[in-house]
Amino acid sequence: MATETLDRAVSGLDALELGPKRQKGDTGKRIWKSTWPKLLAIAIVLLVWQIVVWAEWKPIYVLPSPETVFTDLGTVITTADFWDGVRVTMTRAFTGFLLAVVIGTVVGALVSQFAPLRAAIGSLITGLQTMPSIMWFPLAILLFQLSESAILFVVVLGAAPSVANGLISGIDYVPRTWLRVGQVLGMRGFAKYRHLILPASLPSFISGLKQGWAFSWRSLMAGELLVIVPGALSIGVRMQQARDLSDSSLVICYIIVVLIIGILIDVLFNAADNALRKRWGLLSS
Amino acid sequence: MSVLQLENVSKEYGSLLALDRVSLTVQRGEFVCLLGASGCGKSTLLSLVAGLDRISGGTLDIGDRKVSLMFQEAALFPWLSVRANVELPLRLQGAGRAERRRRADELLEIVRLRDFGDKRPHELSGGMRQRVALARALAQDADVLLMDEPFGALDAMTRDILHDELERIWREQELTVLFVTHNVREAVRLGDRVILLSSRPGRVIEDFAIAHARPRRIDSPEVSGQAAEITDRLRAEVARHGN
């Protein structure tokens, strides 16, 4: 075939195989499409709650109506005290999580590299992951008394195994064909990690982080209810105080706050995960 | 001048003999196709030449020549753009940023994908990804290009066009190619020589010289005729394994 004809055949085939560009829908419509199921879910929960209140299953001061709770919530979040509590809790959450990420990454990297280490503590890591973190508190309190360290200890123990496991499985499941490409390109030692293993294990690492966050957030909430550090009026402490005052409405307010924070952080992790999948072409659009 | 010489090369996996005393010489600039049915050890042979595996007996002489290897899957890295994938071998060799970029664009031009450098691999079709993989292999600036059924997963139309493309690039870039396939017509379409291997263990049965003028067409009477002759030979070999 003459070069020119071939040239046109190649570009024609490319154009055909790529197909026409599809128009993305209107942004407003897309947002609405992904939001309405969530709004519906919230509406259903509120409706059921309201029905239970109407049915007078419990006295109104024990189970207040959604209206009372949301009015209280509106008042609470305008106080500086509330934001102080959020600050204390979030500082603990981020410190604990970051520490867990560092420790989990180091342990994961070591375990994935040294076979004897893997045999020794590989299964221990999975074991730790299934351990309810609240079980650690008695020991943590004996070791660190009622202090920030006690809480941090448990948060890190809760989250680090997930982070380590995410990294280990990411490294274990780098596709064989990519490893062969790495071999053919002559990647060795550090270059192999820098250009192949680390980027290839990123998706699994991110899901490890996400799971680690969920564990650390749970451990932290358990910790704040059990370990009252003098002077640190965290969300957990405020919730306990509300219970002591038999203020159901306020307790529910704090439940909602914890729920919302959890959802917001989850949204962040999902955004990171989706961005990565999109770049890699793992999302079916 | 020969760039690759195998003499009585054998390869055993435990008690399984994959290759049995294979002898083969590839000259500079030659396009050699290795043809065989399943179990003839063609891919094993390429792995040995690429240095991914050790030979069990005989001698394999490639001097200090470099080889690059292409697979049936493009195996591009999804975290890199098309251009960055092509740049990767240059990067590993320590080339500077500007040099890498220039060379990668040149290579993408050769495979006619210059305009797709900023895309991600998943945005390209299978045939285009395979061309990127070819550009990446070329970036290694190897003396011998090994290809392991590189077009096996593509549709017939795309494969035809890529045959033309590969022939053009082989000629223009003066490449030496060792190409593994189980497709007889493909082998006759592309090769200067077609080397027929037996199965279990792999042995060289026959070395066909393909003299037809280039550029060839896969559906030309000459290619079809010779393919038919080689197919008969291959069938006779496969039949040996039946009852």
Interface residues (C-beta under 8 A of the other chain):
Chain A: M1 T3 L6 D7 A9 V10 S11 L13 D14 E17 L18 P175 T177 W178 R180 V181 Q183 V184 L185 G186 M187 A191 H195 L196 P199 A200 L202 R279 W280 G281 L282
Chain B: A50 L52 S68 L69 F71 E73 A75 F77 P78 W79 L88 P89 R91 L92 R112 R120 P121 H122 E123 L124 S125 G126 G127 M128 Q140 M157 T158 I161 D164 E165 R168 P215 R217
